[in-house]
Amino acid sequence: MPELPEVETVRRGLERLVVGHRILGVEVREGKSFLIDERVKSSPVGSTVIAARRRAKVLILDLDDATSLVVHLKMTGQMVVRGAETWGGGHPSDSLVDALPDRSTRVILTLDGDLRLFFNDQRKFGWIRLMPTSAVEEMEFIRRLGPEPLEPDGLDEFKRRVARHPRTSIKAALLDQSVVAGIGNIYADEALWAARVNPSRLVADVSAVKLRQLFESARDVMELSLSLGGSTDRNYVDAEGRRGAYLDFAHVFRRDGDPCHRCGTTIKKTRVAGRGTHYCPHCQRR
């Protein structure tokens, strides 16, 4: 599943190409891929996209009629714009570059300016939901989300939420979206390495200073990843259809058996919180 920096690159692409355009038509090819909240009384046709937002790994396209299109790409989702400029963001399959619609196309939005926005999803786990803008923050999974590392004022809330899980490993806490939003396996490992915190250490044993360093490290690695186009992680590309480069600069993730960039100790791989976990036994001693 894409992590926060990858979804943010898609948001930026949508902001650049879709915001300001009016929706002329909606074609739904897979019913469960396009959901309409019962509180919405009209179609999005005729509405103009006024903003492209993101909360954790969810995209939000706000419309000028006080409704929003909430988009979750899940495992194999793509957003592709075709018009004067070809643009694609999401998982790299042939749908990004081949003729559309194709077998994976679930929803097509026709926009003014001779644009079409395709929502493709091979495995049908992703979805678009039309709902009142005022209700977006009330969605249960959004309401439960913790602060984001990219938010400059999220540290205090992160500390409050992580303190509720004193007997949980710090790696598991980082992956808990109700503690901190948008961190997945790659960035958890990288942030823990940067802050010199062992992934198996219990939250109760992590000092306030280390928690601050960890939150700041998560922000730093995500900002670096954004500047490099995301992590790719085998099957993801950025908002311009290019593979991200972050894994070329990762310090521990998928580097087991290689020397630590900081001390030269061999990077190890173990299992923490049910996930493959990479760490330096010297820099991240318990």
C-alpha positions, 0 to 999 in steps of 0.5 A, spaced: 500 500 500 502 506 498 505 510 504 504 518 505 509 521 501 507 517 495 499 519 496 502 526 497 505 526 490 499 524 487 495 529 491 500 535 488 499 532 481 491 532 482 492 539 485 496 542 478 491 539 473 484 538 476 483 543 480 479 549 477 476 544 472 468 543 472 465 535 472 461 534 465 460 527 466 461 521 471 461 514 468 461 508 473 464 501 470 464 498 477 459 500 482 462 498 489 468 503 486 464 509 486 459 510 493 454 516 494 453 518 501 445 518 502 446 525 505 448 527 498 442 529 493 445 531 487 450 528 482 457 531 482 456 533 474 456 541 474 460 542 480 468 544 479 474 542 483 476 547 488 481 543 492 485 537 492 487 535 499 490 529 503 489 526 510 494 520 511 493 516 505 486 518 503 485 523 497 480 529 498 477 533 492 473 538 494 467 541 490 464 548 489 457 545 491 460 543 498 461 536 497 467 532 496 470 526 492 474 522 497 479 517 494 482 511 497 487 508 492 488 501 497 493 496 494 492 497 486 489 504 485 491 509 480 489 516 478 490 518 471 489 524 467 488 524 459 488 531 455 493 535 452 498 533 458 498 525 460 499 524 467 498 518 471 499 517 479 499 510 482 501 503 482 505 502 475 501 497 471 500 498 463 494 502 465 498 508 466 501 509 459 496 504 455 490 506 452 484 508 457 479 506 459 481 498 459 479 492 464 482 496 470 478 502 469 472 503 474 470 510 474 471 516 469 470 523 470 470 527 464 472 534 465 472 541 461 478 543 458 478 536 454 480 532 460 478 525 463 480 523 470 480 515 470 480 511 476 483 504 475 484 499 480 486 492 478 484 488 485 477 493 486 479 494 493 480 502 492 474 506 492 471 513 491 466 516 495 461 522 494 459 526 500 458 532 504 465 536 505 462 537 512 462 530 513 469 528 511 472 529 518 466 525 521 468 519 517 470 514 523 477 512 520 479 519 519 476 521 526 481 516 529 487 518 525 493 521 529 497 527 527 501 527 521 509 527 521 508 533 516 504 537 521 509 542 524 504 542 531 503 535 531 509 533 536 504 534 542 499 530 540 503 524 538 506 524 545 499 524 548 497 518 543 503 514 544 503 514 551 496 510 551 500 504 549 506 503 554 507 496 553 507 496 545 513 496 541 515 503 539 515 500 531 508 497 532 506 504 535 508 508 529 504 503 525 498 505 528 494 510 524 491 512 531 497 514 534 501 517 528 498 518 521 501 516 514 507 512 517 508 505 514 513 500 514 519 503 510 518 510 514 518 507 520 524 503 519 528 509 517 525 514 522 527 509 528 534 508 525 535 516 524 533 517 532 537 511 534 531 507 537 531 499 537 524 498 534 522 492 539 523 497 545 517 498 549 514 505 548 514 506 556 522 505 555 522 511 550 524 517 553 521 524 551 527 526 548 527 520 543 520 521 542 521 528 539 527 525 535 523 520 532 517 524 530 522 529 527 526 524 524 519 521 521 518 528 518 525 528 515 525 522 512 518 523 509 520 530 506 526 527 503 522 522 500 517 527 497 523 531 494 525 524 491 518 522 488 517 517 493 519 510 495 516 506 489 517 500 493 516 495 487 509 497 485 508 505 486 510 511 482 509 518 483 504 523 480 508 524 474 508 517 472 516 516 474 518 511 479 520 514 486 528 514 488 527 514 495 529 507 496 536 508 493 538 513 499 534 508 504 539 507 510 536 500 513 530 498 509 531 492 505 539 493 506 539 487 511 546 484 510 549 491 508 553 495 512 550 501 516 551 508 513 553 510 520 557 505 524 559 500 519 555 494 523 551 489 518 544 491 518 539 486 520 532 484 519 527 481 524 520 481 525 516 486 529 509 488 530 508 482 524 512 486 519 519 485 516 523 490 520 530 492 518 535 495 524 542 496 526 544 492 532 549 497 534 546 504 533 539 501 535 541 497 541 536 496 546 
